[in-house]
Amino acid sequence: GPYKDNVALGYLRAQAVADVLRAAGVPAASLRVTSAGDKGAPFANTDPVSKARNRTVTVLFEKAP
């Protein structure tokens, strides 16, 4: 594909989610976008179904100090 690796693809996927959150009014300063690529995938990358299930974005909410 057009992406250097899964880290790059994951970052762009997470950035797209952050863009939606900003458009919904979440302050940009409260968002942090990272990508782990294949590391820490929620499902084993052993078959096409599991690989498709790993195309996710995890959103973590933390209580403000």
N, C-alpha and C positions, 0 to 999 in steps of 0.2 A: 504494500500500500504506500501511500504518500507520506507516511510518518516514519521518522528515524527509528523509533522503537516503541515499545508499549508504555514507557514512561512518558514520552512525548504525547502519545495518543491519549493516555489517561489524564495528563495535564490539560489538554484541550477540552476533554469531556468535562472535567471539573470546572474549568473556566467558564464553560457554557452554562453550567448550573449557577455559578456565582453571578453571571450576567443576569440571569432570570431573577435571582434574589435581589440584586441591586435595583432592577426595574420594578420590583414589588415594594421597594422602600427600605430594604435593609442597608444600613450605612456601609459604604465600601471599606471604611477603616475597620469594620468589625469582621471582615471576611479574610480568610487566608486560604489560598489554593495550593495544594501540593499533589504529587502523584507518586505512587509506589510501584507502578507498572505491574509486573508479575509477582512482586514480593507481597506476601500477606493476602493473597487472593482468597476470598471466602470459600471458593470451591476448588477442588483439584482440577488442574488443567490437563486432564487425561483424555477427554473426548470432546467432540464438537458441542454437545449440549452444555457441559460444564463450562467450556470456554465462553459460550454465549452468556451464561449466567454470571460470569465474572465481569461482564461489560457494565459495571455499575459505578456509581458515585456514592460515597459515604459522606453524609453531612453530620458533623458533630456540633452539638450545642453546648456551650459552657456558660455557667452562671457568671454574670459580671461580678467583679470584686466589690 
